[in-house]
């Protein structure tokens, strides 16, 4: 299986189109992720 075939499989398995996903509100998720990254301890 190559990258192109894998991309096609993933696209067919996605119940939502790219436009729908782009319109999802992500602002809070971005700030939550940034906060977690900034406060995580490094090893």
N, CA and C atoms as an extended XYZ file, in Angstrom:
129
Properties=species:S:1:pos:R:3:atomname:S:1:resname:S:1:resid:I:1 pbc="F F F"
N         0.858       -1.183        0.000 N   UNK     1
C         0.000        0.000        0.000 CA  UNK     1
C         0.893        1.231        0.000 C   UNK     1
N         0.565        2.168       -0.851 N   UNK     2
C         1.356        3.399       -0.904 CA  UNK     2
C         0.573        4.553       -0.257 C   UNK     2
N         1.198        5.713       -0.210 N   UNK     3
C         0.569        6.878        0.436 CA  UNK     3
C        -0.748        7.263       -0.232 C   UNK     3
N        -0.773        7.214       -1.537 N   UNK     4
C        -1.986        7.592       -2.264 CA  UNK     4
C        -3.146        6.660       -1.917 C   UNK     4
N        -2.884        5.369       -1.873 N   UNK     5
C        -3.938        4.398       -1.526 CA  UNK     5
C        -4.408        4.607       -0.091 C   UNK     5
N        -3.481        4.867        0.809 N   UNK     6
C        -3.840        5.117        2.201 CA  UNK     6
C        -4.681        6.382        2.333 C   UNK     6
N        -4.306        7.434        1.630 N   UNK     7
C        -5.091        8.671        1.648 CA  UNK     7
C        -6.517        8.424        1.159 C   UNK     7
N        -6.665        7.617        0.128 N   UNK     8
C        -8.001        7.313       -0.396 CA  UNK     8
C        -8.829        6.541        0.623 C   UNK     8
N        -8.222        5.570        1.301 N   UNK     9
C        -8.940        4.802        2.324 CA  UNK     9
C        -9.409        5.696        3.466 C   UNK     9
N        -8.536        6.577        3.897 N   UNK    10
C        -8.894        7.484        4.993 CA  UNK    10
C        -9.996        8.438        4.558 C   UNK    10
N        -9.910        8.960        3.361 N   UNK    11
C       -10.934        9.875        2.846 CA  UNK    11
C       -12.292        9.184        2.771 C   UNK    11
N       -12.315        7.935        2.363 N   UNK    12
C       -13.590        7.213        2.277 CA  UNK    12
C       -14.151        6.881        3.653 C   UNK    12
N       -13.285        6.714        4.646 N   UNK    13
C       -13.736        6.374        5.994 CA  UNK    13
C       -14.219        7.597        6.762 C   UNK    13
N       -13.860        8.786        6.304 N   UNK    14
C       -14.232       10.027        6.982 CA  UNK    14
C       -15.705       10.345        6.714 C   UNK    14
N       -16.555       10.340        7.756 N   UNK    15
C       -17.974       10.624        7.538 CA  UNK    15
C       -18.258       12.108        7.283 C   UNK    15
N       -17.268       12.965        7.527 N   UNK    16
C       -17.438       14.402        7.350 CA  UNK    16
C       -16.491       14.882        6.265 C   UNK    16
N       -16.900       15.849        5.515 N   UNK    17
C       -16.025       16.415        4.499 CA  UNK    17
C       -15.013       17.372        5.109 C   UNK    17
N       -14.024       17.736        4.328 N   UNK    18
C       -12.996       18.665        4.794 CA  UNK    18
C       -13.591       20.004        5.212 C   UNK    18
N       -14.576       20.495        4.462 N   UNK    19
C       -15.189       21.789        4.789 CA  UNK    19
C       -15.881       21.746        6.142 C   UNK    19
N       -16.555       20.655        6.443 N   UNK    20
C       -17.232       20.513        7.732 CA  UNK    20
C       -16.215       20.529        8.870 C   UNK    20
N       -15.134       19.819        8.699 N   UNK    21
C       -14.104       19.775        9.736 CA  UNK    21
C       -13.451       21.142        9.912 C   UNK    21
N       -13.208       21.846        8.808 N   UNK    22
C       -12.615       23.188        8.892 CA  UNK    22
C       -13.492       24.157        9.668 C   UNK    22
N       -14.805       23.970        9.617 N   UNK    23
C       -15.721       24.893       10.287 CA  UNK    23
C       -15.914       24.586       11.779 C   UNK    23
N       -15.368       23.488       12.247 N   UNK    24
C       -15.509       23.155       13.668 CA  UNK    24
C       -14.750       24.170       14.516 C   UNK    24
N       -15.337       24.584       15.622 N   UNK    25
C       -14.634       25.538       16.479 CA  UNK    25
C       -13.430       24.865       17.151 C   UNK    25
N       -12.268       25.437       16.976 N   UNK    26
C       -11.059       24.822       17.518 CA  UNK    26
C       -10.286       25.771       18.425 C   UNK    26
N       -10.779       26.983       18.606 N   UNK    27
C       -10.052       27.968       19.413 CA  UNK    27
C        -9.773       27.495       20.816 C   UNK    27
N       -10.773       26.963       21.491 N   UNK    28
C       -10.587       26.499       22.867 CA  UNK    28
C        -9.636       25.308       22.911 C   UNK    28
N        -9.739       24.429       21.932 N   UNK    29
C        -8.853       23.265       21.890 CA  UNK    29
C        -7.406       23.698       21.694 C   UNK    29
N        -7.192       24.699       20.858 N   UNK    30
C        -5.829       25.186       20.628 CA  UNK    30
C        -5.236       25.750       21.912 C   UNK    30
N        -6.008       26.553       22.614 N   UNK    31
C        -5.476       27.143       23.839 CA  UNK    31
C        -5.281       26.089       24.926 C   UNK    31
N        -6.167       25.101       25.000 N   UNK    32
C        -5.994       24.008       25.965 CA  UNK    32
C        -4.732       23.214       25.667 C   UNK    32
N        -4.510       22.916       24.389 N   UNK    33
C        -3.317       22.173       24.003 CA  UNK    33
C        -2.060       22.970       24.329 C   UNK    33
N        -2.055       24.247       24.000 N   UNK    34
C        -0.897       25.090       24.298 CA  UNK    34
C        -0.630       25.128       25.802 C   UNK    34
N        -1.667       25.260       26.579 N   UNK    35
C        -1.512       25.281       28.035 CA  UNK    35
C        -0.904       23.980       28.544 C   UNK    35
N        -1.372       22.854       28.036 N   UNK    36
C        -0.825       21.567       28.436 CA  UNK    36
C         0.650       21.431       28.041 C   UNK    36
N         0.976       21.886       26.858 N   UNK    37
C         2.364       21.817       26.400 CA  UNK    37
C         3.265       22.678       27.275 C   UNK    37
N         2.806       23.878       27.576 N   UNK    38
C         3.618       24.811       28.338 CA  UNK    38
C         3.795       24.387       29.795 C   UNK    38
N         2.832       23.663       30.336 N   UNK    39
C         2.924       23.271       31.754 CA  UNK    39
C         3.417       21.847       31.967 C   UNK    39
N         3.675       21.121       30.880 N   UNK    40
C         4.178       19.748       31.010 CA  UNK    40
C         5.639       19.763       31.431 C   UNK    40
N         5.969       18.851       32.312 N   UNK    41
C         7.351       18.726       32.725 CA  UNK    41
C         8.142       18.013       31.638 C   UNK    41
N         9.358       18.432       31.452 N   UNK    42
C        10.225       17.753       30.493 CA  UNK    42
C        11.079       16.748       31.235 C   UNK    42
N        11.472       15.734       30.533 N   UNK    43
C        12.259       14.672       31.169 CA  UNK    43
C        13.720       14.900       30.952 C   UNK    43
